[in-house]
């Protein structure tokens, strides 16, 4: 009888820890993760848009905050869309899915508590350094976008999480061919896969 009581007491004492481990399974014991992104960037004028692919590295800063560093590439189409207006100024009016861009970005991601389904929402803020190019117009620029986004992820395995995200990118760039300083504005939507490192 006493053995059963002791076993029950031990199980009861361990239960909160097990429940916490299950509820916080997304946190796990890992401090680093590698991820991949695939989605769509919607730009215009001299902001490149198209297929957005990239990878990112996460490093835990606290229970809720992670450093988020990324390398991203945007592949769009489109032809020449720059011309001189009546004032003899060069104007570019590229479509929402035109151009090419490559960038590196750093920021912080905050992961919030999971809901009963196990989905964990997060918010991200950061800054990037982007090279933008429109080949048919021979226009190249260096831009600095400010990034703000949100998403959610779900751990499907001890080490693997999947999710979706959206972010707004606003900033400015310095462009060739006499364009000078021009704004950057894009909306990106995509899917993410993240793998915890040992």
Secondary structure, DSSP 4 states (H G I P E B T S, - for coil): -HHHHHHHHHHHHHHHHHHHHHHTTTTTT--EEEEEEEEEEE-BBTB--EEEEEEEEEEESSSSEEEEEEEEEEE-B----EEE-TTS-EEE-B-TTB-EEEEEEEEEEEEEEE-TTS-EEEEEEEEEEEEEEEGGGTEEEEEEEEEEEEEEEEE-SSSEEEEEEEEEEEEEEEETTTTEEEEEEEEEEEEEEEEE--
